[in-house]
Amino acid sequence: MTQVEAVVLDYGGVMTTPMGDSIRAWIAADGIDPQSFSRTLKAWLARDAPAGTPIHRLETGELDADEFGVLLAAELARHDGEPVDPEGLLGRLFAEIRVESAMFDLVADLRPLGVRTGLLSNSWGDIYPRERIAAAFDHVVISAEVGLRKPQPEIFRLALDGLGVAAGQAVFVDDAEPNLIGARAVGLRTILHTDPVTTRAELVALVPGLRPTPTGRGAIQ
């Protein structure tokens, strides 16, 4: 098996606490009918969704967060029948997202082993701790900043080119299976992220010298 020269990771749901936790908290706080959100998410993000949905345009930078909030609010329903407030909608949706320090520890442990690290994220607004990300990763690709989105093959190639590695030398970590399918199509090895301990264990099997989670590390910040 080819030696792993680089690991590329998603941001939301990988370098952070699970996205679903924050979404559920927002739904409860805003009194949203969860079926209206699920229906809209499926229509705009499912693998068979037509090209150019509002989520696609948000992720490629064609819509900003405010414009997207107006479109999303119009599709949602509240239990009390009142309209959903579009102002600051994405901010409320992501209000409970927290950085997952165990994953930043993992990235920090990879670099001394000679493994280059990359971040590849489909962006829903600028929710990134920019200084921390810049310090942690050798190369960062944010979808809205390059006009591409996962699982388009071009965005994976852009990430690989920035790290200076071939697809067969890299591993891609994401919490969404469609993105992993896209990564495998261009030759990357993939890991479906479910939690930091499991992802680290899978990388331990691929990266010589990487150790399991040290005792006392991995607290969420």
N, C-alpha and C positions, 0 to 999 in steps of 0.2 A: 504493500500500500504506500502511495506517495506521502512523503512527510508533510505535515500540516505547517504551512508557512504563515497563515493568517486566519483569524477568526473575525467574522463580520456579524454584528448583532443588531437586531431591531431595538427601538427605544421603548415605546409604550407597551406595557405588558411584559417586557423582558428586563429592561433596565429600571422599570418602575414596578410598583405593586399592580395587581391585576386591574385592567381597564374596567372589567365588568363590575367590580366592587364600587368604583366611583360612579359608574352609570346608574347602578341600582340606587345608590344614595341620592343622586340627583332626581331620579324618577320619583322617589318617595318624597323628597323635600319640595318639589315643584308640583306634586299631585298629578303627575303625568299618567295617562292610561298606558301601561307598558306594551299593550298590543299595538298601539299606534306607533310606538317607537320601533318595535320589532318589525312591523310591516314595512315601515319606511326604510329601515336598515337593509332588509332583504331586497327591496326594490332597487336600492341605490348601490348596494355593495356585493350582492350575490355574484357568483362566478358567471351566471348567465345574464347578468344585468347589462343593458345596452351601454355602449360606450358613451361617455360624456354626461353621466349622471352628476348631480350636484356634489356627491362625495368625490368622484373622480376629478372634477374641476377644482374642488377644494385642495385635494392632495397634490395637484399639479400647479397650483398657484393661480389658476384662472379666476377663482373666487377667493375673497378674503373672508376672515372669520365672521365679520358683521353681515356680509352678503349671504353667507351660508346660513347664519343664524335665522335670517328672515325666511329663507326657503324651508329650513327644517321646522321652524315654529309653525308654519302654515300647514304642515302635514301632521302635526301632533294634536292630541286631544287631552284635555284635563278632566279629571273625575267630576269637577264642579261645573263643567261646561264653559268656563271662562277661557279666553284665548291664552295661548302660551306666549310669554314675554320673550321676544327675540333678542332684546338687548343683553349682551353678555352671556348668551346662551351657552357657548362653548366653554366659557370660564366656569359656569356653574356645573356643566357636565363633567369637567375634569377637576373640580375643586378638591376631591378626595384622593387624587393621585399623589403618591409619594415615591421618592427615589428609593430604589432597592439597593442598599449599600452592599449586600452580599454579591450582587452582580458587578458592582464597581470593584470590589475586592478581587473578583475573578479576573477581570480585565487587567488589573494591576499585577496579578500573579502571572499572567501570560507574557507580558512584555519582557521581563528579565530572562525568559526562556528563549528569546529570539523570535517570538510569534508576533507578527504585526496585527494591530487591532483596528477594526473599522466599525462605524455606526452607519446603518442604512435604515432610514425611517420615512414612512408615509406620514406627512404632517397634517394635523388638524389644528392649525394655528401654531404660534410660537410658544410652546409649553416647555422648552428645553432649558436646562441650567447650563448655559453656554460655556461659562468658564470651566465648570467641572468636566463637561464633555470634551472641550479642547485639550484639557490636561490629560484625560484618560485615553483618548483615541488618536491613532496615527492619521486617520482620514475619516471625514464625516460627509455623508451625503444625505441631504434633506430634500424630500421629493419636490416640495413647492419651490425650492431654490434652483432646481435643475429642469423643471418642466416635465418630469417623468415620474412614474409611480410603480411600485411593486404590484403585480408580478411582471411588468414589462422587462424583457431580457436586457434592454439597453441600460437600465438603471443598475442591474447587477454588474454588467461589464464596466460601467463607470466606477463603481466601488472597487472592483478588482484592479482596474487601471491605476486608480489613485493609490493603491497599496503596492502596486508593482508585482503582482502575483498572478499566476494562471488559475483558472477556475478549479482545476483538479488539486491545487495546493491549498485550497481554502475551505473553511466550514462556515455555514450560514446558520444563525440561530434566530428563530422567529416563533411567535405564539399562534400564527395563523397558517393553516395548512396550504391554502392557495398560494401564499408567498413562497412556501417551501417547494411546491411543485414548480413554480417559475424558476427558482434557484437551481433545482436539479436539472431543469431543461437546458441550462447553460453550463452544466458540468460541476456545480458545487456539491459538496457533501452537506447534509443538513441535519439539524437537531430541532425537534419540536419542543419548545420551552413550555414546561408546566410549573416549575419552581426552581429556585437557585441550586438546591442540593442536587437534584436530578440532572440539571444541565451541566453542572461541574463534574459530576460522576461520568457523564458521557464524554466530556472533553478529556478527563483523566485517561480514558481508554485510548485517546487519539494523540495526546500531546505528552511526549516523554518528559518527566520531571515535574509535571503538574500534580499537586497533591489534593486529596479530598479537603472539604471545608475544615479549616482549623477550628479547634474548640474556642468558643468565646467570640467568634466573628459571625457576621451575617445579620446583625440587627438592622431593622428598617429605620431610615432617617427621613 
